[in-house]
Amino acid sequence: MIDMPAEPTAYHIEAAALDQTSSVEQVKERARSYLRARGLLEGAPSIANKGSLNALAVAMEQHCDLTPGSVIQVQGDTLSTDLGRLKNAGQDKFTCLMSVLWLSGVAKLNFVGGEIPNE
């Protein structure tokens, strides 16, 4: 099991997701903790409150102070996230969006264009 800091970064959230001993609920709780600590949990967009992937993609980017369409693209029934662009946006925006993605309720996610930063 990966030892998570009190306020995990995107790297820690994703590392835990890839660690087979961490459950999805543990990863989601870390994402909730990150957003809660920054006042971003309340009002976090989800497929349940946005209704469509297009509306959700725009809302997630706006929620994390990103320009809509700059990082997330909708491809059919999948959200595709450009990790290279997101990484260039900075650690806070990266971690915010990764946390929101984990909590969004989206069934299919695709990550392209880079690796998850380690801090």
matplotlib code that plots the C-alpha trace (Angstrom):
import matplotlib.pyplot as plt

x = [0.0, 1.3, 1.6, -0.5, 0.3, -2.5, -3.1, -2.3, -1.1, -2.3, 0.7, -0.3, -3.9, -2.9, -0.2, -2.8, -5.2, -2.5, -1.6, -3.7, -4.1, -5.9, -9.6, -11.4, -13.2, -9.8, -8.7, -12.0, -11.7, -8.2, -9.7, -12.5, -10.0, -7.9, -10.9, -12.4, -9.1, -9.3, -13.0, -13.6, -15.6, -19.0, -20.2, -17.7, -19.2, -20.3, -22.2, -25.2, -25.4, -24.4, -26.2, -24.0, -20.3, -19.9, -21.4, -19.4, -16.1, -16.6, -17.7, -14.7, -12.2, -13.9, -14.1, -10.3, -9.7, -8.8, -10.0, -12.8, -11.6, -7.9, -7.4, -10.5, -12.0, -15.2, -14.8, -18.0, -18.7, -15.2, -13.5, -10.0, -7.6, -4.3, -1.9, 0.9, -1.3, -2.7, 0.8, 1.8, -1.1, 0.6, 0.3, -2.7, -4.8, -3.6, -4.5, -7.8, -8.8, -7.6, -9.6, -12.7, -12.3, -12.1, -15.4, -17.2, -19.0, -17.7, -17.4, -14.7, -11.6, -8.6, -5.3, -3.0, 0.1, 2.3, 3.0, 1.7, 4.1, 5.7, 5.3]
y = [0.0, 3.5, 5.8, 8.8, 12.3, 14.3, 16.3, 13.9, 15.2, 13.8, 11.6, 10.1, 9.7, 8.0, 5.9, 4.6, 3.9, 1.8, 0.0, -3.2, -3.0, 0.3, 0.1, 2.5, 3.9, 4.7, 6.5, 8.4, 9.4, 10.8, 12.8, 14.1, 15.0, 17.0, 18.9, 19.5, 21.0, 23.5, 24.3, 22.6, 19.5, 21.2, 21.9, 19.5, 18.5, 14.9, 13.1, 13.0, 16.7, 17.7, 15.1, 14.9, 14.3, 17.5, 19.6, 17.6, 18.2, 21.9, 22.1, 20.0, 22.3, 25.4, 24.0, 23.6, 27.0, 25.6, 26.9, 24.7, 22.4, 22.8, 19.4, 17.2, 16.1, 14.0, 11.0, 9.1, 7.8, 8.5, 11.5, 11.8, 13.8, 15.2, 14.7, 16.7, 19.8, 19.3, 18.8, 22.1, 23.8, 23.3, 20.9, 22.4, 22.3, 18.8, 17.5, 19.2, 17.8, 14.3, 14.4, 15.6, 12.9, 10.2, 11.5, 12.3, 9.0, 8.7, 5.1, 5.5, 7.7, 7.8, 9.5, 10.5, 12.6, 12.3, 10.8, 11.6, 14.0, 12.7, 16.0]
z = [0.0, -0.8, 2.2, 1.3, 2.6, 4.4, 1.2, -1.7, -5.1, -8.4, -8.4, -5.1, -6.2, -9.4, -7.8, -5.4, -8.2, -9.9, -6.6, -6.6, -2.8, -3.0, -3.6, -5.9, -2.8, -1.2, -4.2, -4.4, -0.7, -1.4, -4.3, -2.0, 0.7, -1.8, -3.2, 0.3, 1.6, -1.2, -1.0, -4.3, -3.3, -3.1, -6.6, -8.2, -11.5, -12.2, -14.9, -12.5, -12.2, -15.8, -17.8, -20.9, -21.4, -23.3, -20.5, -17.9, -19.8, -19.9, -16.2, -15.0, -16.8, -15.5, -12.0, -12.0, -13.6, -17.0, -20.4, -21.7, -24.4, -23.5, -21.9, -22.2, -25.4, -25.7, -28.1, -28.3, -24.8, -23.5, -22.0, -23.3, -21.2, -22.6, -19.8, -21.5, -21.7, -18.2, -16.8, -18.4, -16.6, -13.2, -10.3, -8.7, -11.8, -12.6, -9.2, -9.2, -12.5, -11.7, -8.5, -10.2, -12.9, -10.2, -8.7, -11.9, -12.4, -16.0, -17.1, -19.7, -19.4, -21.8, -20.9, -23.7, -24.3, -21.3, -18.0, -14.6, -12.8, -9.7, -7.8]

ax = plt.figure().add_subplot(projection="3d")
ax.plot(x, y, z, "-o")
ax.set_aspect("equal")
plt.show()
